[in-house]
C-alpha cells in the first residue's frame, strides 16, 4: 500500500506502468485528449466532442442521421401544404385535406339532364336523355331501331356519286338483245343511267321511270320511220316501255 498526501492507494490499483486504474479513481490510460472534466458513465454532458462514424447498431430508433453520413439531419419528414391543401397532426400520423374545392358542378347539354347538379364530396350523377326520344331514317339512310341503341347505316352510298356521262365509268351499250317491251328493269349500277329507245311500230308507246311516264315515243311511219324516247334513270329506280310495240333501238349509257 502507498500513502500520498494522506490518501491510501492499494498497489493493485496501479498497473506495471504506474498508471492508476479506474477502480482507484484513475483513468487507466497514460494519455488524454481534449480538456475539461473527466467523464463518468451516467448521463455525462459532452461539449463539442469529436465523434467517429456511427454504426447502425449505435443509432437509436427515431434519431436523425446527419447529412454527412447520408441522412437528412432530421428525424421526421417535412410536409409542405400547397394551394387549397391543409396538413394536420404530427409524423407519422398526419392528415392531408382539400380545403379549397368544396363543390363540383355537372352541366347537361341539349336534350341531356344530370341529377345532383351541385354536390360536395363524393357523388353519383345520373345522365338522362330528355330530348331525343326516337331516330328515323331518311333517303338512303336506315336505322336499326327507333329508340335505345341505334345503328345508322348509309343504305345506298353509291347514290351520292353522279357519274352520268363520265366516260371513265360509263359507256353506251346496245342492250336490245336483253330487253323487251312490257318488262320492268331496275338500275342497280350504282349510278344514274341514260336510256334511249326507238319505236318502230305504228302504235304510240311510253317510257316509264319508277312507274312515271317520262317520254312519249311516237308511232313510226313507213319502213324507216321511228319515234324516239329518252330518259335518265336514277340509281335504284325501275324503267320500262309500253308492251306490244316493235323496238328498233334500245341503248343505255351505263
FIKOLZA-1660 file (N, C-alpha, C; in steps of 0.1 Angstrom, whole numbers, plus 5000, padded with zeros to 4 digits):
% residues 254
   i   px   py   pz ch aa at
   1 5009 4988 5000  A  X  N
   1 5000 5000 5000  A  X CA
   1 5009 5012 5000  A  X  C
   2 5005 5022 4992  A  X  N
   2 5012 5035 4992  A  X CA
   2 5003 5046 4997  A  X  C
   3 5009 5055 5005  A  X  N
   3 5001 5066 5010  A  X CA
   3 5008 5079 5006  A  X  C
   4 5000 5087 4999  A  X  N
   4 5004 5100 4995  A  X CA
   4 4994 5111 4998  A  X  C
   5 4999 5121 5005  A  X  N
   5 4990 5132 5009  A  X CA
   5 4978 5127 5017  A  X  C
   6 4981 5118 5026  A  X  N
   6 4971 5112 5034  A  X CA
   6 4960 5104 5026  A  X  C
   7 4964 5100 5013  A  X  N
   7 4954 5092 5005  A  X CA
   7 4961 5078 5004  A  X  C
   8 4953 5068 5008  A  X  N
   8 4958 5054 5007  A  X CA
   8 4955 5048 4994  A  X  C
   9 4965 5043 4987  A  X  N
   9 4963 5037 4974  A  X CA
   9 4968 5023 4975  A  X  C
  10 4959 5013 4971  A  X  N
  10 4963 5000 4971  A  X CA
  10 4973 4998 4959  A  X  C
  11 4983 4989 4960  A  X  N
  11 4992 4987 4949  A  X CA
  11 4986 4980 4938  A  X  C
  12 4975 4973 4941  A  X  N
  12 4968 4965 4930  A  X CA
  12 4960 4975 4921  A  X  C
  13 4959 4988 4925  A  X  N
  13 4951 4997 4917  A  X CA
  13 4961 5005 4908  A  X  C
  14 4974 5001 4908  A  X  N
  14 4984 5008 4899  A  X CA
  14 4990 4997 4891  A  X  C
  15 4989 4999 4877  A  X  N
  15 4995 4988 4869  A  X CA
  15 5010 4989 4868  A  X  C
  16 5015 4981 4859  A  X  N
  16 5030 4980 4859  A  X CA
  16 5037 4992 4853  A  X  C
  17 5028 5000 4847  A  X  N
  17 5034 5013 4841  A  X CA
  17 5032 5025 4850  A  X  C
  18 5027 5022 4862  A  X  N
  18 5025 5032 4872  A  X CA
  18 5012 5040 4870  A  X  C
  19 5003 5035 4862  A  X  N
  19 4990 5042 4859  A  X CA
  19 4979 5038 4869  A  X  C
  20 4973 5048 4875  A  X  N
  20 4962 5045 4884  A  X CA
  20 4950 5040 4876  A  X  C
  21 4944 5028 4881  A  X  N
  21 4933 5022 4874  A  X CA
  21 4920 5029 4878  A  X  C
  22 4909 5027 4870  A  X  N
  22 4896 5033 4873  A  X CA
  22 4891 5029 4887  A  X  C
  23 4894 5016 4891  A  X  N
  23 4889 5012 4904  A  X CA
  23 4895 5021 4916  A  X  C
  24 4907 5027 4913  A  X  N
  24 4913 5035 4923  A  X CA
  24 4910 5050 4921  A  X  C
  25 4901 5053 4911  A  X  N
  25 4898 5067 4908  A  X CA
  25 4906 5072 4897  A  X  C
  26 4914 5064 4890  A  X  N
  26 4922 5069 4879  A  X CA
  26 4915 5067 4866  A  X  C
  27 4923 5068 4855  A  X  N
  27 4917 5067 4841  A  X CA
  27 4921 5054 4835  A  X  C
  28 4932 5048 4840  A  X  N
  28 4937 5035 4834  A  X CA
  28 4944 5037 4821  A  X  C
  29 4947 5050 4817  A  X  N
  29 4954 5052 4805  A  X CA
  29 4966 5062 4808  A  X  C
  30 4976 5062 4799  A  X  N
  30 4987 5071 4801  A  X CA
  30 4986 5084 4793  A  X  C
  31 4976 5085 4784  A  X  N
  31 4975 5097 4776  A  X CA
  31 4960 5102 4776  A  X  C
  32 4958 5115 4773  A  X  N
  32 4945 5121 4773  A  X CA
  32 4943 5129 4761  A  X  C
  33 4931 5133 4757  A  X  N
  33 4928 5142 4746  A  X CA
  33 4917 5151 4750  A  X  C
  34 4917 5163 4745  A  X  N
  34 4907 5173 4749  A  X CA
  34 4911 5179 4762  A  X  C
  35 4901 5187 4768  A  X  N
  35 4904 5193 4781  A  X CA
  35 4891 5193 4789  A  X  C
  36 4892 5198 4801  A  X  N
  36 4880 5198 4810  A  X CA
  36 4879 5187 4819  A  X  C
  37 4867 5184 4823  A  X  N
  37 4864 5174 4834  A  X CA
  37 4865 5160 4828  A  X  C
  38 4867 5151 4837  A  X  N
  38 4867 5137 4834  A  X CA
  38 4852 5133 4832  A  X  C
  39 4850 5122 4823  A  X  N
  39 4836 5118 4820  A  X CA
  39 4833 5106 4828  A  X  C
  40 4822 5106 4835  A  X  N
  40 4817 5094 4842  A  X CA
  40 4806 5088 4834  A  X  C
  41 4802 5075 4837  A  X  N
  41 4793 5068 4828  A  X CA
  41 4778 5070 4829  A  X  C
  42 4774 5078 4838  A  X  N
  42 4760 5081 4840  A  X CA
  42 4757 5095 4836  A  X  C
  43 4749 5097 4825  A  X  N
  43 4744 5110 4820  A  X CA
  43 4755 5120 4819  A  X  C
  44 4766 5118 4812  A  X  N
  44 4776 5128 4811  A  X CA
  44 4771 5139 4801  A  X  C
  45 4776 5151 4802  A  X  N
  45 4773 5162 4793  A  X CA
  45 4786 5165 4785  A  X  C
  46 4786 5163 4772  A  X  N
  46 4798 5165 4764  A  X CA
  46 4797 5178 4757  A  X  C
  47 4808 5186 4757  A  X  N
  47 4809 5199 4750  A  X CA
  47 4817 5198 4737  A  X  C
  48 4810 5199 4726  A  X  N
  48 4816 5198 4713  A  X CA
  48 4827 5187 4711  A  X  C
  49 4823 5174 4715  A  X  N
  49 4832 5163 4713  A  X CA
  49 4834 5160 4698  A  X  C
  50 4845 5154 4694  A  X  N
  50 4847 5149 4681  A  X CA
  50 4844 5134 4681  A  X  C
  51 4833 5130 4674  A  X  N
  51 4829 5116 4675  A  X CA
  51 4832 5109 4661  A  X  C
  52 4835 5097 4662  A  X  N
  52 4838 5089 4650  A  X CA
  52 4825 5086 4642  A  X  C
  53 4826 5079 4631  A  X  N
  53 4814 5075 4624  A  X CA
  53 4806 5065 4632  A  X  C
  54 4793 5067 4632  A  X  N
  54 4784 5059 4639  A  X CA
  54 4781 5046 4631  A  X  C
  55 4779 5035 4638  A  X  N
  55 4775 5022 4632  A  X CA
  55 4760 5021 4633  A  X  C
  56 4754 5012 4625  A  X  N
  56 4740 5010 4626  A  X CA
  56 4734 5006 4639  A  X  C
  57 4742 4998 4646  A  X  N
  57 4738 4994 4659  A  X CA
  57 4738 5004 4670  A  X  C
  58 4745 5016 4667  A  X  N
  58 4746 5026 4677  A  X CA
  58 4736 5037 4676  A  X  C
  59 4727 5036 4665  A  X  N
  59 4717 5046 4663  A  X CA
  59 4704 5042 4670  A  X  C
  60 4698 5051 4677  A  X  N
  60 4686 5048 4684  A  X CA
  60 4674 5050 4674  A  X  C
  61 4664 5042 4675  A  X  N
  61 4652 5043 4667  A  X CA
  61 4646 5057 4667  A  X  C
  62 4644 5063 4656  A  X  N
  62 4638 5077 4655  A  X CA
  62 4648 5088 4656  A  X  C
  63 4661 5085 4658  A  X  N
  63 4671 5095 4658  A  X CA
  63 4675 5099 4644  A  X  C
  64 4680 5111 4643  A  X  N
  64 4684 5117 4629  A  X CA
  64 4698 5113 4625  A  X  C
  65 4699 5109 4613  A  X  N
  65 4712 5106 4607  A  X CA
  65 4717 5119 4600  A  X  C
  66 4729 5123 4604  A  X  N
  66 4735 5135 4598  A  X CA
  66 4736 5135 4583  A  X  C
  67 4735 5146 4577  A  X  N
  67 4737 5147 4562  A  X CA
  67 4750 5142 4557  A  X  C
  68 4760 5144 4565  A  X  N
  68 4774 5140 4561  A  X CA
  68 4775 5125 4561  A  X  C
  69 4765 5118 4568  A  X  N
  69 4765 5103 4567  A  X CA
  69 4754 5097 4559  A  X  C
  70 4748 5106 4550  A  X  N
  70 4738 5101 4541  A  X CA
  70 4724 5103 4546  A  X  C
  71 4722 5110 4557  A  X  N
  71 4709 5112 4563  A  X CA
  71 4703 5126 4559  A  X  C
  72 4692 5129 4565  A  X  N
  72 4686 5142 4562  A  X CA
  72 4688 5153 4573  A  X  C
  73 4694 5148 4584  A  X  N
  73 4696 5158 4595  A  X CA
  73 4684 5160 4604  A  X  C
  74 4673 5154 4600  A  X  N
  74 4660 5155 4608  A  X CA
  74 4654 5141 4610  A  X  C
  75 4647 5139 4621  A  X  N
  75 4642 5126 4624  A  X CA
  75 4628 5125 4618  A  X  C
  76 4621 5135 4614  A  X  N
  76 4608 5135 4608  A  X CA
  76 4608 5142 4594  A  X  C
  77 4600 5136 4585  A  X  N
  77 4599 5143 4572  A  X CA
  77 4592 5156 4573  A  X  C
  78 4595 5165 4563  A  X  N
  78 4588 5178 4563  A  X CA
  78 4578 5179 4552  A  X  C
  79 4565 5179 4555  A  X  N
  79 4555 5180 4545  A  X CA
  79 4550 5195 4544  A  X  C
  80 4549 5199 4531  A  X  N
  80 4546 5213 4529  A  X CA
  80 4532 5213 4522  A  X  C
  81 4522 5220 4527  A  X  N
  81 4509 5221 4521  A  X CA
  81 4510 5231 4509  A  X  C
  82 4502 5228 4499  A  X  N
  82 4501 5237 4488  A  X CA
  82 4487 5244 4488  A  X  C
  83 4484 5250 4476  A  X  N
  83 4472 5258 4475  A  X CA
  83 4460 5249 4477  A  X  C
  84 4451 5253 4486  A  X  N
  84 4438 5246 4489  A  X CA
  84 4441 5232 4496  A  X  C
  85 4453 5230 4502  A  X  N
  85 4456 5218 4509  A  X CA
  85 4461 5221 4523  A  X  C
  86 4456 5214 4533  A  X  N
  86 4460 5215 4547  A  X CA
  86 4465 5202 4552  A  X  C
  87 4475 5203 4561  A  X  N
  87 4481 5191 4567  A  X CA
  87 4480 5193 4583  A  X  C
  88 4475 5183 4589  A  X  N
  88 4473 5183 4604  A  X CA
  88 4479 5171 4610  A  X  C
  89 4482 5172 4623  A  X  N
  89 4487 5160 4630  A  X CA
  89 4503 5161 4629  A  X  C
  90 4509 5151 4636  A  X  N
  90 4523 5150 4636  A  X CA
  90 4528 5137 4630  A  X  C
  91 4540 5137 4625  A  X  N
  91 4546 5124 4619  A  X CA
  91 4546 5113 4630  A  X  C
  92 4542 5101 4626  A  X  N
  92 4539 5096 4613  A  X CA
  92 4524 5096 4610  A  X  C
  93 4515 5102 4619  A  X  N
  93 4501 5102 4617  A  X CA
  93 4496 5116 4613  A  X  C
  94 4496 5118 4600  A  X  N
  94 4492 5131 4595  A  X CA
  94 4481 5130 4585  A  X  C
  95 4472 5140 4585  A  X  N
  95 4461 5141 4576  A  X CA
  95 4462 5152 4566  A  X  C
  96 4461 5148 4553  A  X  N
  96 4462 5158 4542  A  X CA
  96 4447 5160 4537  A  X  C
  97 4443 5173 4537  A  X  N
  97 4429 5175 4533  A  X CA
  97 4428 5186 4523  A  X  C
  98 4418 5185 4514  A  X  N
  98 4415 5195 4504  A  X CA
  98 4406 5206 4511  A  X  C
  99 4411 5218 4512  A  X  N
  99 4404 5229 4519  A  X CA
  99 4399 5239 4509  A  X  C
 100 4401 5238 4496  A  X  N
 100 4397 5248 4486  A  X CA
 100 4385 5244 4478  A  X  C
 101 4386 5233 4471  A  X  N
 101 4375 5229 4462  A  X CA
 101 4365 5221 4470  A  X  C
 102 4353 5227 4473  A  X  N
 102 4343 5221 4482  A  X CA
 102 4331 5216 4474  A  X  C
 103 4329 5221 4462  A  X  N
 103 4317 5217 4454  A  X CA
 103 4321 5214 4440  A  X  C
 104 4314 5205 4433  A  X  N
 104 4316 5202 4419  A  X CA
 104 4303 5204 4412  A  X  C
 105 4303 5210 4400  A  X  N
 105 4290 5212 4393  A  X CA
 105 4290 5205 4380  A  X  C
 106 4280 5197 4377  A  X  N
 106 4278 5189 4365  A  X CA
 106 4268 5197 4356  A  X  C
 107 4271 5199 4343  A  X  N
 107 4263 5206 4334  A  X CA
 107 4258 5198 4323  A  X  C
 108 4245 5197 4321  A  X  N
 108 4239 5189 4310  A  X CA
 108 4239 5197 4297  A  X  C
 109 4236 5191 4286  A  X  N
 109 4236 5197 4273  A  X CA
 109 4222 5197 4267  A  X  C
 110 4220 5200 4254  A  X  N
 110 4207 5199 4248  A  X CA
 110 4202 5185 4248  A  X  C
 111 4190 5184 4254  A  X  N
 111 4184 5170 4255  A  X CA
 111 4190 5161 4265  A  X  C
 112 4198 5167 4274  A  X  N
 112 4205 5159 4284  A  X CA
 112 4203 5165 4298  A  X  C
 113 4199 5157 4308  A  X  N
 113 4198 5162 4321  A  X CA
 113 4207 5154 4330  A  X  C
 114 4212 5161 4341  A  X  N
 114 4221 5154 4350  A  X CA
 114 4216 5156 4364  A  X  C
 115 4214 5145 4372  A  X  N
 115 4210 5146 4386  A  X CA
 115 4221 5152 4395  A  X  C
 116 4217 5157 4407  A  X  N
 116 4227 5162 4416  A  X CA
 116 4236 5172 4410  A  X  C
 117 4230 5183 4405  A  X  N
 117 4238 5192 4397  A  X CA
 117 4250 5198 4405  A  X  C
 118 4248 5202 4417  A  X  N
 118 4259 5207 4426  A  X CA
 118 4261 5198 4438  A  X  C
 119 4273 5192 4440  A  X  N
 119 4275 5183 4451  A  X CA
 119 4287 5186 4458  A  X  C
 120 4288 5181 4471  A  X  N
 120 4300 5183 4479  A  X CA
 120 4305 5169 4482  A  X  C
 121 4318 5166 4480  A  X  N
 121 4324 5153 4483  A  X CA
 121 4320 5144 4472  A  X  C
 122 4320 5131 4475  A  X  N
 122 4316 5120 4465  A  X CA
 122 4302 5121 4462  A  X  C
 123 4299 5119 4449  A  X  N
 123 4285 5120 4444  A  X CA
 123 4283 5111 4432  A  X  C
 124 4271 5106 4430  A  X  N
 124 4267 5098 4419  A  X CA
 124 4258 5106 4410  A  X  C
 125 4262 5108 4397  A  X  N
 125 4254 5115 4388  A  X CA
 125 4246 5106 4378  A  X  C
 126 4234 5108 4376  A  X  N
 126 4226 5101 4366  A  X CA
 126 4224 5109 4354  A  X  C
 127 4229 5105 4342  A  X  N
 127 4227 5113 4330  A  X CA
 127 4215 5107 4322  A  X  C
 128 4206 5116 4319  A  X  N
 128 4193 5111 4312  A  X CA
 128 4191 5119 4299  A  X  C
 129 4187 5111 4289  A  X  N
 129 4183 5118 4276  A  X CA
 129 4169 5123 4277  A  X  C
 130 4167 5136 4278  A  X  N
 130 4154 5142 4279  A  X CA
 130 4149 5147 4267  A  X  C
 131 4157 5148 4256  A  X  N
 131 4152 5154 4244  A  X CA
 131 4150 5145 4232  A  X  C
 132 4161 5137 4229  A  X  N
 132 4160 5128 4217  A  X CA
 132 4153 5115 4221  A  X  C
 133 4141 5113 4216  A  X  N
 133 4134 5101 4220  A  X CA
 133 4133 5091 4210  A  X  C
 134 4136 5095 4197  A  X  N
 134 4135 5085 4186  A  X CA
 134 4144 5089 4175  A  X  C
 135 4148 5079 4167  A  X  N
 135 4156 5082 4155  A  X CA
 135 4149 5076 4143  A  X  C
 136 4148 5084 4132  A  X  N
 136 4141 5079 4120  A  X CA
 136 4150 5080 4108  A  X  C
 137 4150 5070 4100  A  X  N
 137 4159 5070 4088  A  X CA
 137 4153 5079 4077  A  X  C
 138 4161 5083 4068  A  X  N
 138 4157 5091 4056  A  X CA
 138 4161 5085 4043  A  X  C
 139 4162 5093 4033  A  X  N
 139 4166 5088 4020  A  X CA
 139 4180 5082 4020  A  X  C
 140 4182 5070 4017  A  X  N
 140 4195 5063 4017  A  X CA
 140 4200 5060 4030  A  X  C
 141 4192 5062 4041  A  X  N
 141 4197 5060 4055  A  X CA
 141 4187 5050 4061  A  X  C
 142 4193 5040 4068  A  X  N
 142 4184 5031 4075  A  X CA
 142 4189 5031 4090  A  X  C
 143 4180 5028 4099  A  X  N
 143 4183 5028 4113  A  X CA
 143 4178 5014 4119  A  X  C
 144 4186 5009 4128  A  X  N
 144 4182 4996 4133  A  X CA
 144 4171 4996 4143  A  X  C
 145 4168 5007 4149  A  X  N
 145 4157 5008 4159  A  X CA
 145 4154 5023 4160  A  X  C
 146 4142 5026 4166  A  X  N
 146 4138 5040 4167  A  X CA
 146 4142 5045 4181  A  X  C
 147 4145 5037 4191  A  X  N
 147 4149 5041 4204  A  X CA
 147 4160 5032 4209  A  X  C
 148 4166 5036 4220  A  X  N
 148 4177 5027 4226  A  X CA
 148 4189 5028 4218  A  X  C
 149 4196 5016 4218  A  X  N
 149 4209 5016 4210  A  X CA
 149 4205 5015 4195  A  X  C
 150 4210 5025 4187  A  X  N
 150 4206 5026 4173  A  X CA
 150 4218 5025 4164  A  X  C
 151 4218 5017 4154  A  X  N
 151 4228 5017 4144  A  X CA
 151 4223 5024 4131  A  X  C
 152 4230 5035 4127  A  X  N
 152 4226 5042 4115  A  X CA
 152 4235 5038 4103  A  X  C
 153 4229 5034 4092  A  X  N
 153 4236 5029 4081  A  X CA
 153 4233 5037 4068  A  X  C
 154 4243 5040 4060  A  X  N
 154 4240 5045 4047  A  X CA
 154 4236 5034 4038  A  X  C
 155 4224 5032 4034  A  X  N
 155 4219 5021 4027  A  X CA
 155 4222 5022 4012  A  X  C
 156 4225 5033 4007  A  X  N
 156 4228 5034 3992  A  X CA
 156 4239 5044 3990  A  X  C
 157 4251 5041 3995  A  X  N
 157 4262 5050 3994  A  X CA
 157 4266 5054 3980  A  X  C
 158 4264 5045 3970  A  X  N
 158 4267 5049 3957  A  X CA
 158 4258 5059 3951  A  X  C
 159 4246 5061 3957  A  X  N
 159 4236 5070 3952  A  X CA
 159 4241 5085 3953  A  X  C
 160 4251 5087 3961  A  X  N
 160 4256 5100 3964  A  X CA
 160 4267 5104 3953  A  X  C
 161 4270 5095 3944  A  X  N
 161 4280 5098 3934  A  X CA
 161 4273 5098 3920  A  X  C
 162 4274 5109 3913  A  X  N
 162 4268 5110 3900  A  X CA
 162 4279 5109 3889  A  X  C
 163 4280 5097 3883  A  X  N
 163 4289 5095 3873  A  X CA
 163 4283 5095 3859  A  X  C
 164 4271 5100 3858  A  X  N
 164 4264 5100 3845  A  X CA
 164 4272 5108 3835  A  X  C
 165 4275 5101 3824  A  X  N
 165 4283 5107 3813  A  X CA
 165 4298 5107 3815  A  X  C
 166 4302 5101 3826  A  X  N
 166 4317 5100 3829  A  X CA
 166 4322 5089 3821  A  X  C
 167 4330 5092 3811  A  X  N
 167 4335 5082 3801  A  X CA
 167 4344 5072 3808  A  X  C
 168 4350 5075 3819  A  X  N
 168 4359 5066 3826  A  X CA
 168 4351 5056 3834  A  X  C
 169 4338 5058 3835  A  X  N
 169 4330 5049 3843  A  X CA
 169 4319 5043 3834  A  X  C
 170 4313 5051 3825  A  X  N
 170 4302 5046 3817  A  X CA
 170 4305 5047 3802  A  X  C
 171 4297 5039 3795  A  X  N
 171 4298 5039 3780  A  X CA
 171 4284 5035 3774  A  X  C
 172 4282 5038 3762  A  X  N
 172 4270 5034 3755  A  X CA
 172 4270 5020 3752  A  X  C
 173 4259 5013 3755  A  X  N
 173 4258 4998 3753  A  X CA
 173 4245 4995 3746  A  X  C
 174 4246 4986 3736  A  X  N
 174 4234 4981 3729  A  X CA
 174 4229 4970 3737  A  X  C
 175 4217 4972 3743  A  X  N
 175 4211 4961 3752  A  X CA
 175 4198 4956 3746  A  X  C
 176 4196 4958 3733  A  X  N
 176 4184 4954 3726  A  X CA
 176 4181 4939 3728  A  X  C
 177 4192 4931 3727  A  X  N
 177 4191 4917 3728  A  X CA
 177 4186 4912 3742  A  X  C
 178 4188 4920 3752  A  X  N
 178 4184 4916 3766  A  X CA
 178 4172 4924 3772  A  X  C
 179 4166 4932 3763  A  X  N
 179 4154 4940 3767  A  X CA
 179 4142 4936 3759  A  X  C
 180 4130 4938 3766  A  X  N
 180 4117 4935 3759  A  X CA
 180 4107 4945 3764  A  X  C
 181 4098 4949 3755  A  X  N
 181 4087 4958 3758  A  X CA
 181 4078 4952 3768  A  X  C
 182 4073 4959 3778  A  X  N
 182 4064 4954 3788  A  X CA
 182 4071 4948 3800  A  X  C
 183 4084 4947 3800  A  X  N
 183 4092 4942 3811  A  X CA
 183 4098 4953 3819  A  X  C
 184 4098 4952 3832  A  X  N
 184 4103 4962 3841  A  X CA
 184 4118 4959 3845  A  X  C
 185 4127 4968 3844  A  X  N
 185 4141 4966 3847  A  X CA
 185 4145 4976 3859  A  X  C
 186 4155 4972 3866  A  X  N
 186 4160 4981 3877  A  X CA
 186 4174 4985 3875  A  X  C
 187 4177 4998 3877  A  X  N
 187 4191 5003 3875  A  X CA
 187 4198 5000 3888  A  X  C
 188 4207 4990 3888  A  X  N
 188 4215 4987 3900  A  X CA
 188 4230 4989 3898  A  X  C
 189 4233 4998 3889  A  X  N
 189 4247 5001 3885  A  X CA
 189 4254 5009 3896  A  X  C
 190 4247 5016 3905  A  X  N
 190 4253 5024 3914  A  X CA
 190 4254 5039 3910  A  X  C
 191 4250 5041 3897  A  X  N
 191 4250 5055 3891  A  X CA
 191 4237 5057 3883  A  X  C
 192 4233 5069 3880  A  X  N
 192 4222 5071 3871  A  X CA
 192 4227 5066 3857  A  X  C
 193 4217 5062 3849  A  X  N
 193 4220 5058 3835  A  X CA
 193 4211 5065 3826  A  X  C
 194 4215 5065 3813  A  X  N
 194 4207 5072 3803  A  X CA
 194 4201 5062 3793  A  X  C
 195 4188 5062 3790  A  X  N
 195 4181 5052 3782  A  X CA
 195 4176 5058 3769  A  X  C
 196 4179 5052 3758  A  X  N
 196 4174 5057 3745  A  X CA
 196 4167 5045 3738  A  X  C
 197 4154 5048 3734  A  X  N
 197 4146 5037 3728  A  X CA
 197 4139 5043 3715  A  X  C
 198 4139 5035 3705  A  X  N
 198 4131 5039 3693  A  X CA
 198 4119 5029 3691  A  X  C
 199 4108 5035 3687  A  X  N
 199 4096 5028 3684  A  X CA
 199 4094 5026 3669  A  X  C
 200 4094 5013 3665  A  X  N
 200 4093 5011 3651  A  X CA
 200 4079 5006 3647  A  X  C
 201 4070 5007 3656  A  X  N
 201 4056 5002 3653  A  X CA
 201 4047 5014 3650  A  X  C
 202 4035 5011 3646  A  X  N
 202 4025 5022 3643  A  X CA
 202 4017 5026 3656  A  X  C
 203 4021 5021 3667  A  X  N
 203 4014 5024 3679  A  X CA
 203 4023 5033 3688  A  X  C
 204 4017 5043 3694  A  X  N
 204 4024 5052 3703  A  X CA
 204 4027 5045 3716  A  X  C
 205 4040 5047 3721  A  X  N
 205 4044 5040 3733  A  X CA
 205 4049 5050 3743  A  X  C
 206 4051 5046 3756  A  X  N
 206 4056 5055 3766  A  X CA
 206 4068 5048 3773  A  X  C
 207 4077 5056 3777  A  X  N
 207 4088 5052 3785  A  X CA
 207 4086 5056 3800  A  X  C
 208 4086 5046 3809  A  X  N
 208 4083 5048 3823  A  X CA
 208 4096 5047 3831  A  X  C
 209 4097 5056 3842  A  X  N
 209 4108 5055 3852  A  X CA
 209 4101 5055 3865  A  X  C
 210 4102 5044 3872  A  X  N
 210 4096 5042 3885  A  X CA
 210 4081 5044 3884  A  X  C
 211 4075 5039 3873  A  X  N
 211 4061 5040 3872  A  X CA
 211 4055 5053 3866  A  X  C
 212 4064 5062 3864  A  X  N
 212 4060 5075 3858  A  X CA
 212 4064 5076 3844  A  X  C
 213 4054 5080 3835  A  X  N
 213 4056 5082 3821  A  X CA
 213 4065 5094 3819  A  X  C
 214 4077 5093 3814  A  X  N
 214 4086 5104 3812  A  X CA
 214 4089 5107 3798  A  X  C
 215 4084 5099 3788  A  X  N
 215 4086 5101 3774  A  X CA
 215 4075 5095 3766  A  X  C
 216 4070 5103 3756  A  X  N
 216 4060 5097 3747  A  X CA
 216 4067 5094 3734  A  X  C
 217 4068 5081 3731  A  X  N
 217 4075 5076 3720  A  X CA
 217 4065 5075 3708  A  X  C
 218 4066 5084 3699  A  X  N
 218 4056 5085 3688  A  X CA
 218 4057 5073 3679  A  X  C
 219 4046 5070 3672  A  X  N
 219 4045 5059 3663  A  X CA
 219 4053 5061 3650  A  X  C
 220 4059 5050 3645  A  X  N
 220 4067 5051 3633  A  X CA
 220 4058 5051 3621  A  X  C
 221 4063 5056 3610  A  X  N
 221 4055 5056 3597  A  X CA
 221 4065 5053 3586  A  X  C
 222 4061 5042 3579  A  X  N
 222 4070 5037 3568  A  X CA
 222 4081 5028 3573  A  X  C
 223 4089 5023 3563  A  X  N
 223 4099 5013 3566  A  X CA
 223 4110 5018 3575  A  X  C
 224 4113 5031 3574  A  X  N
 224 4125 5036 3581  A  X CA
 224 4121 5047 3591  A  X  C
 225 4108 5048 3594  A  X  N
 225 4103 5059 3603  A  X CA
 225 4102 5054 3617  A  X  C
 226 4108 5061 3627  A  X  N
 226 4108 5056 3641  A  X CA
 226 4105 5068 3650  A  X  C
 227 4098 5066 3661  A  X  N
 227 4097 5076 3671  A  X CA
 227 4107 5073 3682  A  X  C
 228 4112 5083 3689  A  X  N
 228 4123 5081 3699  A  X CA
 228 4119 5086 3712  A  X  C
 229 4124 5079 3723  A  X  N
 229 4122 5083 3736  A  X CA
 229 4135 5082 3744  A  X  C
 230 4137 5092 3753  A  X  N
 230 4150 5092 3761  A  X CA
 230 4146 5095 3776  A  X  C
 231 4154 5090 3785  A  X  N
 231 4152 5092 3799  A  X CA
 231 4164 5090 3807  A  X  C
 232 4166 5097 3818  A  X  N
 232 4176 5094 3828  A  X CA
 232 4170 5086 3839  A  X  C
 233 4176 5075 3842  A  X  N
 233 4171 5066 3853  A  X CA
 233 4180 5066 3865  A  X  C
 234 4175 5071 3876  A  X  N
 234 4184 5072 3888  A  X CA
 234 4188 5058 3893  A  X  C
 235 4199 5058 3901  A  X  N
 235 4203 5045 3907  A  X CA
 235 4192 5040 3916  A  X  C
 236 4189 5027 3914  A  X  N
 236 4178 5021 3922  A  X CA
 236 4164 5022 3916  A  X  C
 237 4162 5030 3906  A  X  N
 237 4149 5032 3900  A  X CA
 237 4146 5021 3890  A  X  C
 238 4133 5019 3887  A  X  N
 238 4129 5010 3877  A  X CA
 238 4125 5017 3864  A  X  C
 239 4126 5010 3853  A  X  N
 239 4122 5016 3840  A  X CA
 239 4116 5005 3831  A  X  C
 240 4108 5009 3822  A  X  N
 240 4101 5000 3812  A  X CA
 240 4095 5008 3801  A  X  C
 241 4091 5001 3791  A  X  N
 241 4084 5007 3779  A  X CA
 241 4071 5000 3776  A  X  C
 242 4062 5006 3770  A  X  N
 242 4048 5000 3768  A  X CA
 242 4050 4987 3760  A  X  C
 243 4042 4977 3765  A  X  N
 243 4043 4964 3758  A  X CA
 243 4036 4965 3745  A  X  C
 244 4039 4955 3736  A  X  N
 244 4032 4954 3723  A  X CA
 244 4038 4962 3712  A  X  C
 245 4049 4968 3714  A  X  N
 245 4054 4977 3703  A  X CA
 245 4067 4970 3698  A  X  C
 246 4071 4974 3685  A  X  N
 246 4083 4969 3680  A  X CA
 246 4094 4979 3682  A  X  C
 247 4104 4974 3689  A  X  N
 247 4116 4982 3693  A  X CA
 247 4127 4981 3683  A  X  C
 248 4131 4993 3678  A  X  N
 248 4141 4993 3668  A  X CA
 248 4155 4994 3674  A  X  C
 249 4156 5003 3685  A  X  N
 249 4168 5005 3692  A  X CA
 249 4166 5006 3707  A  X  C
 250 4174 4999 3714  A  X  N
 250 4174 5001 3729  A  X CA
 250 4188 5002 3734  A  X  C
 251 4193 5014 3737  A  X  N
 251 4207 5016 3741  A  X CA
 251 4207 5023 3754  A  X  C
 252 4217 5020 3762  A  X  N
 252 4219 5026 3775  A  X CA
 252 4233 5031 3778  A  X  C
 253 4234 5043 3783  A  X  N
 253 4247 5048 3788  A  X CA
 253 4248 5044 3802  A  X  C
 254 4257 5034 3805  A  X  N
 254 4257 5028 3818  A  X CA
 254 4271 5024 3822  A  X  C
% end
